[in-house]
Amino acid sequence: MANDSFTTADAVEIFYKDWRVGQPANPGGLPKQVFDGLQPQLAANRAQFYRDLPEGPFYGFNRPGVKASEAIIRNW
């Protein structure tokens, strides 16, 4: 049975712990502060978050010279 109190913010925290981001076992990982910023974005506007994340940093479309793929963004 699903846990009714589980939130998307919980999923971000689990992702952080599972990937050991910024931990000694993964020194090349992202700093925890990157993930701390995701939780308030999810809480504020989940639909916009799911558009912004793949549109920018998730696939690297925010890097100079990279052409974003609308199909990939929408499929995410």
N, CA, C and O atoms as CSV, one atom per row, in Angstrom:
chain,resi,resn,atom,element,x,y,z
A,1,MET,N,N,0.847,-1.177,0.000
A,1,MET,CA,C,0.000,0.000,0.000
A,1,MET,C,C,0.893,1.241,0.000
A,1,MET,O,O,1.912,1.285,0.689
A,2,ALA,N,N,0.507,2.218,-0.760
A,2,ALA,CA,C,1.297,3.450,-0.864
A,2,ALA,C,C,1.232,4.252,0.429
A,2,ALA,O,O,0.238,4.234,1.156
A,3,ASN,N,N,2.318,4.947,0.682
A,3,ASN,CA,C,2.381,5.822,1.841
A,3,ASN,C,C,1.811,7.177,1.437
A,3,ASN,O,O,2.415,7.880,0.627
A,4,ASP,N,N,0.664,7.552,1.986
A,4,ASP,CA,C,-0.012,8.793,1.602
A,4,ASP,C,C,0.769,10.044,1.985
A,4,ASP,O,O,0.489,11.122,1.461
A,5,SER,N,N,1.728,9.928,2.875
A,5,SER,CA,C,2.462,11.106,3.304
A,5,SER,C,C,3.742,11.318,2.493
A,5,SER,O,O,4.492,12.252,2.774
A,6,PHE,N,N,4.006,10.483,1.506
A,6,PHE,CA,C,5.200,10.612,0.677
A,6,PHE,C,C,5.001,11.748,-0.321
A,6,PHE,O,O,3.976,11.799,-1.001
A,7,THR,N,N,5.959,12.648,-0.415
A,7,THR,CA,C,5.851,13.807,-1.302
A,7,THR,C,C,6.972,13.807,-2.332
A,7,THR,O,O,7.920,13.028,-2.234
A,8,THR,N,N,6.855,14.675,-3.306
A,8,THR,CA,C,7.912,14.825,-4.297
A,8,THR,C,C,9.182,15.327,-3.631
A,8,THR,O,O,10.287,14.949,-4.021
A,9,ALA,N,N,9.025,16.172,-2.634
A,9,ALA,CA,C,10.199,16.650,-1.897
A,9,ALA,C,C,10.908,15.482,-1.225
A,9,ALA,O,O,12.137,15.466,-1.144
A,10,ASP,N,N,10.142,14.502,-0.741
A,10,ASP,CA,C,10.750,13.302,-0.168
A,10,ASP,C,C,11.560,12.564,-1.227
A,10,ASP,O,O,12.638,12.045,-0.939
A,11,ALA,N,N,11.040,12.518,-2.448
A,11,ALA,CA,C,11.738,11.835,-3.530
A,11,ALA,C,C,13.076,12.500,-3.819
A,11,ALA,O,O,14.065,11.814,-4.079
A,12,VAL,N,N,13.118,13.828,-3.778
A,12,VAL,CA,C,14.376,14.542,-3.996
A,12,VAL,C,C,15.368,14.183,-2.892
A,12,VAL,O,O,16.552,13.977,-3.158
A,13,GLU,N,N,14.887,14.109,-1.667
A,13,GLU,CA,C,15.773,13.763,-0.546
A,13,GLU,C,C,16.292,12.336,-0.689
A,13,GLU,O,O,17.466,12.078,-0.424
A,14,ILE,N,N,15.436,11.412,-1.100
A,14,ILE,CA,C,15.868,10.029,-1.308
A,14,ILE,C,C,16.894,9.970,-2.437
A,14,ILE,O,O,17.901,9.269,-2.331
A,15,PHE,N,N,16.638,10.701,-3.509
A,15,PHE,CA,C,17.583,10.755,-4.622
A,15,PHE,C,C,18.939,11.253,-4.130
A,15,PHE,O,O,19.981,10.695,-4.475
A,16,TYR,N,N,18.911,12.294,-3.334
A,16,TYR,CA,C,20.152,12.850,-2.794
A,16,TYR,C,C,20.899,11.793,-1.992
A,16,TYR,O,O,22.101,11.605,-2.180
A,17,LYS,N,N,20.195,11.101,-1.101
A,17,LYS,CA,C,20.843,10.103,-0.246
A,17,LYS,C,C,21.332,8.912,-1.053
A,17,LYS,O,O,22.438,8.418,-0.829
A,18,ASP,N,N,20.512,8.447,-1.992
A,18,ASP,CA,C,20.874,7.273,-2.782
A,18,ASP,C,C,22.096,7.526,-3.655
A,18,ASP,O,O,22.932,6.638,-3.819
A,19,TRP,N,N,22.206,8.705,-4.207
A,19,TRP,CA,C,23.325,9.011,-5.085
A,19,TRP,C,C,24.534,9.539,-4.325
A,19,TRP,O,O,25.594,9.763,-4.908
A,20,ARG,N,N,24.370,9.735,-3.034
A,20,ARG,CA,C,25.477,10.191,-2.191
A,20,ARG,C,C,26.134,11.439,-2.772
A,20,ARG,O,O,27.358,11.554,-2.821
A,21,VAL,N,N,25.317,12.337,-3.197
A,21,VAL,CA,C,25.797,13.565,-3.822
A,21,VAL,C,C,26.632,14.347,-2.829
A,21,VAL,O,O,26.232,14.566,-1.685
A,22,GLY,N,N,27.795,14.761,-3.287
A,22,GLY,CA,C,28.667,15.566,-2.457
A,22,GLY,C,C,29.246,14.828,-1.261
A,22,GLY,O,O,29.771,15.457,-0.341
A,23,GLN,N,N,29.158,13.519,-1.260
A,23,GLN,CA,C,29.683,12.715,-0.162
A,23,GLN,C,C,31.104,12.243,-0.509
A,23,GLN,O,O,31.490,12.272,-1.678
A,24,PRO,N,N,31.865,11.817,0.469
A,24,PRO,CA,C,33.218,11.329,0.182
A,24,PRO,C,C,33.256,10.183,-0.839
A,24,PRO,O,O,34.223,10.056,-1.590
A,25,ALA,N,N,32.220,9.359,-0.869
A,25,ALA,CA,C,32.188,8.257,-1.830
A,25,ALA,C,C,31.950,8.738,-3.262
A,25,ALA,O,O,32.156,7.986,-4.214
A,26,ASN,N,N,31.520,9.979,-3.411
A,26,ASN,CA,C,31.264,10.549,-4.731
A,26,ASN,C,C,31.770,11.989,-4.751
A,26,ASN,O,O,30.969,12.921,-4.833
A,27,PRO,N,N,33.080,12.183,-4.678
A,27,PRO,CA,C,33.612,13.550,-4.572
A,27,PRO,C,C,33.349,14.412,-5.800
A,27,PRO,O,O,33.397,15.639,-5.703
A,28,GLY,N,N,33.074,13.810,-6.941
A,28,GLY,CA,C,32.786,14.589,-8.140
A,28,GLY,C,C,31.320,14.937,-8.279
A,28,GLY,O,O,30.919,15.546,-9.271
A,29,GLY,N,N,30.512,14.558,-7.299
A,29,GLY,CA,C,29.073,14.813,-7.369
A,29,GLY,C,C,28.732,16.270,-7.125
A,29,GLY,O,O,29.576,17.072,-6.724
A,30,LEU,N,N,27.479,16.587,-7.377
A,30,LEU,CA,C,27.000,17.950,-7.161
A,30,LEU,C,C,26.909,18.260,-5.670
A,30,LEU,O,O,26.689,17.359,-4.860
A,31,PRO,N,N,27.075,19.515,-5.310
A,31,PRO,CA,C,26.903,19.895,-3.905
A,31,PRO,C,C,25.442,19.715,-3.483
A,31,PRO,O,O,24.533,19.850,-4.303
A,32,LYS,N,N,25.226,19.417,-2.230
A,32,LYS,CA,C,23.874,19.220,-1.706
A,32,LYS,C,C,23.012,20.462,-1.921
A,32,LYS,O,O,21.796,20.335,-2.061
A,33,GLN,N,N,23.597,21.646,-1.950
A,33,GLN,CA,C,22.842,22.882,-2.124
A,33,GLN,C,C,22.047,22.882,-3.430
A,33,GLN,O,O,20.983,23.496,-3.507
A,34,VAL,N,N,22.556,22.202,-4.449
A,34,VAL,CA,C,21.829,22.107,-5.714
A,34,VAL,C,C,20.497,21.411,-5.484
A,34,VAL,O,O,19.470,21.840,-6.010
A,35,PHE,N,N,20.512,20.348,-4.705
A,35,PHE,CA,C,19.293,19.589,-4.445
A,35,PHE,C,C,18.397,20.287,-3.434
A,35,PHE,O,O,17.176,20.137,-3.477
A,36,ASP,N,N,18.989,21.041,-2.535
A,36,ASP,CA,C,18.180,21.800,-1.579
A,36,ASP,C,C,17.278,22.790,-2.311
A,36,ASP,O,O,16.160,23.056,-1.869
A,37,GLY,N,N,17.753,23.330,-3.413
A,37,GLY,CA,C,16.971,24.286,-4.181
A,37,GLY,C,C,15.827,23.652,-4.963
A,37,GLY,O,O,14.891,24.348,-5.357
A,38,LEU,N,N,15.887,22.340,-5.195
A,38,LEU,CA,C,14.830,21.682,-5.953
A,38,LEU,C,C,13.534,21.552,-5.159
A,38,LEU,O,O,12.448,21.675,-5.727
A,39,GLN,N,N,13.633,21.308,-3.882
A,39,GLN,CA,C,12.433,21.094,-3.073
A,39,GLN,C,C,11.493,22.296,-3.069
A,39,GLN,O,O,10.296,22.107,-3.285
A,40,PRO,N,N,11.963,23.515,-2.838
A,40,PRO,CA,C,11.045,24.656,-2.880
A,40,PRO,C,C,10.466,24.897,-4.280
A,40,PRO,O,O,9.324,25.335,-4.412
A,41,GLN,N,N,11.255,24.611,-5.321
A,41,GLN,CA,C,10.737,24.767,-6.681
A,41,GLN,C,C,9.598,23.795,-6.936
A,41,GLN,O,O,8.591,24.163,-7.541
A,42,LEU,N,N,9.746,22.562,-6.481
A,42,LEU,CA,C,8.680,21.570,-6.630
A,42,LEU,C,C,7.427,21.997,-5.879
A,42,LEU,O,O,6.313,21.870,-6.386
A,43,ALA,N,N,7.618,22.494,-4.688
A,43,ALA,CA,C,6.480,22.899,-3.862
A,43,ALA,C,C,5.757,24.109,-4.458
A,43,ALA,O,O,4.534,24.214,-4.361
A,44,ALA,N,N,6.504,25.007,-5.065
A,44,ALA,CA,C,5.913,26.235,-5.592
A,44,ALA,C,C,5.094,25.993,-6.864
A,44,ALA,O,O,3.989,26.518,-7.000
A,45,ASN,N,N,5.632,25.202,-7.792
A,45,ASN,CA,C,4.938,24.984,-9.065
A,45,ASN,C,C,5.507,23.733,-9.720
A,45,ASN,O,O,6.486,23.796,-10.465
A,46,ARG,N,N,4.886,22.604,-9.435
A,46,ARG,CA,C,5.392,21.324,-9.918
A,46,ARG,C,C,5.425,21.262,-11.446
A,46,ARG,O,O,6.401,20.772,-12.015
A,47,ALA,N,N,4.394,21.742,-12.111
A,47,ALA,CA,C,4.347,21.687,-13.577
A,47,ALA,C,C,5.500,22.485,-14.187
A,47,ALA,O,O,6.145,22.022,-15.128
A,48,GLN,N,N,5.755,23.659,-13.664
A,48,GLN,CA,C,6.846,24.481,-14.192
A,48,GLN,C,C,8.198,23.838,-13.910
A,48,GLN,O,O,9.105,23.899,-14.740
A,49,PHE,N,N,8.330,23.227,-12.747
A,49,PHE,CA,C,9.574,22.532,-12.404
A,49,PHE,C,C,9.867,21.431,-13.421
A,49,PHE,O,O,10.996,21.297,-13.892
A,50,TYR,N,N,8.833,20.637,-13.760
A,50,TYR,CA,C,9.024,19.540,-14.706
A,50,TYR,C,C,9.270,20.032,-16.124
A,50,TYR,O,O,9.674,19.248,-16.982
A,51,ARG,N,N,9.040,21.286,-16.384
A,51,ARG,CA,C,9.410,21.887,-17.667
A,51,ARG,C,C,10.835,22.456,-17.582
A,51,ARG,O,O,11.639,22.259,-18.493
A,52,ASP,N,N,11.136,23.152,-16.499
A,52,ASP,CA,C,12.424,23.842,-16.364
A,52,ASP,C,C,13.609,22.895,-16.226
A,52,ASP,O,O,14.669,23.153,-16.797
A,53,LEU,N,N,13.454,21.816,-15.487
A,53,LEU,CA,C,14.591,20.924,-15.230
A,53,LEU,C,C,15.129,20.283,-16.506
A,53,LEU,O,O,16.334,20.361,-16.746
A,54,PRO,N,N,14.297,19.652,-17.339
A,54,PRO,CA,C,14.865,19.090,-18.568
A,54,PRO,C,C,15.240,20.148,-19.597
A,54,PRO,O,O,16.102,19.916,-20.445
A,55,GLU,N,N,14.596,21.306,-19.525
A,55,GLU,CA,C,14.887,22.384,-20.467
A,55,GLU,C,C,16.270,22.974,-20.230
A,55,GLU,O,O,16.869,23.537,-21.146
A,56,GLY,N,N,16.775,22.852,-19.031
A,56,GLY,CA,C,18.062,23.451,-18.693
A,56,GLY,C,C,19.106,22.451,-18.260
A,56,GLY,O,O,19.746,21.819,-19.101
A,57,PRO,N,N,19.288,22.296,-16.963
A,57,PRO,CA,C,20.448,21.556,-16.475
A,57,PRO,C,C,20.402,20.038,-16.637
A,57,PRO,O,O,21.459,19.416,-16.747
A,58,PHE,N,N,19.234,19.425,-16.657
A,58,PHE,CA,C,19.189,17.960,-16.641
A,58,PHE,C,C,19.868,17.363,-17.862
A,58,PHE,O,O,20.663,16.433,-17.733
A,59,TYR,N,N,19.568,17.881,-19.039
A,59,TYR,CA,C,20.187,17.381,-20.271
A,59,TYR,C,C,21.319,18.278,-20.757
A,59,TYR,O,O,21.910,18.015,-21.805
A,60,GLY,N,N,21.619,19.313,-20.022
A,60,GLY,CA,C,22.700,20.207,-20.406
A,60,GLY,C,C,22.318,21.218,-21.471
A,60,GLY,O,O,23.189,21.809,-22.109
A,61,PHE,N,N,21.023,21.422,-21.669
A,61,PHE,CA,C,20.581,22.378,-22.680
A,61,PHE,C,C,20.874,23.820,-22.277
A,61,PHE,O,O,20.711,24.728,-23.092
A,62,ASN,N,N,21.295,24.043,-21.055
A,62,ASN,CA,C,21.615,25.392,-20.600
A,62,ASN,C,C,23.071,25.776,-20.887
A,62,ASN,O,O,23.496,26.876,-20.533
A,63,ARG,N,N,23.826,24.899,-21.514
A,63,ARG,CA,C,25.223,25.205,-21.837
A,63,ARG,C,C,25.311,26.005,-23.126
A,63,ARG,O,O,24.481,25.829,-24.018
A,64,PRO,N,N,26.303,26.880,-23.239
A,64,PRO,CA,C,26.458,27.689,-24.458
A,64,PRO,C,C,26.638,26.801,-25.691
A,64,PRO,O,O,27.389,25.826,-25.661
A,65,GLY,N,N,25.950,27.147,-26.758
A,65,GLY,CA,C,26.095,26.445,-28.013
A,65,GLY,C,C,25.274,25.168,-28.149
A,65,GLY,O,O,25.285,24.545,-29.210
A,66,VAL,N,N,24.574,24.772,-27.112
A,66,VAL,CA,C,23.770,23.544,-27.165
A,66,VAL,C,C,22.350,23.898,-27.589
A,66,VAL,O,O,21.720,24.793,-27.025
A,67,LYS,N,N,21.860,23.178,-28.594
A,67,LYS,CA,C,20.501,23.407,-29.076
A,67,LYS,C,C,19.558,22.462,-28.339
A,67,LYS,O,O,19.726,21.243,-28.381
A,68,ALA,N,N,18.575,23.030,-27.670
A,68,ALA,CA,C,17.616,22.234,-26.918
A,68,ALA,C,C,16.694,21.480,-27.869
A,68,ALA,O,O,16.324,21.987,-28.928
A,69,SER,N,N,16.333,20.270,-27.478
A,69,SER,CA,C,15.402,19.457,-28.251
A,69,SER,C,C,14.036,19.498,-27.573
A,69,SER,O,O,13.866,18.972,-26.473
A,70,GLU,N,N,13.070,20.125,-28.231
A,70,GLU,CA,C,11.729,20.237,-27.666
A,70,GLU,C,C,11.121,18.857,-27.431
A,70,GLU,O,O,10.402,18.657,-26.452
A,71,ALA,N,N,11.401,17.914,-28.310
A,71,ALA,CA,C,10.867,16.545,-28.159
A,71,ALA,C,C,11.387,15.901,-26.886
A,71,ALA,O,O,10.628,15.260,-26.160
A,72,ILE,N,N,12.662,16.062,-26.612
A,72,ILE,CA,C,13.242,15.477,-25.386
A,72,ILE,C,C,12.687,16.169,-24.159
A,72,ILE,O,O,12.351,15.515,-23.172
A,73,ILE,N,N,12.590,17.471,-24.214
A,73,ILE,CA,C,12.065,18.231,-23.059
A,73,ILE,C,C,10.644,17.790,-22.750
A,73,ILE,O,O,10.316,17.528,-21.593
A,74,ARG,N,N,9.804,17.707,-23.759
A,74,ARG,CA,C,8.403,17.333,-23.530
A,74,ARG,C,C,8.266,15.867,-23.122
A,74,ARG,O,O,7.344,15.521,-22.382
A,75,ASN,N,N,9.149,15.017,-23.581
A,75,ASN,CA,C,9.066,13.601,-23.245
A,75,ASN,C,C,9.484,13.317,-21.816
A,75,ASN,O,O,9.067,12.316,-21.234
A,76,TRP,N,N,10.293,14.178,-21.252
A,76,TRP,CA,C,10.784,13.970,-19.903
A,76,TRP,C,C,9.651,14.006,-18.925
A,76,TRP,O,O,9.866,13.849,-17.724
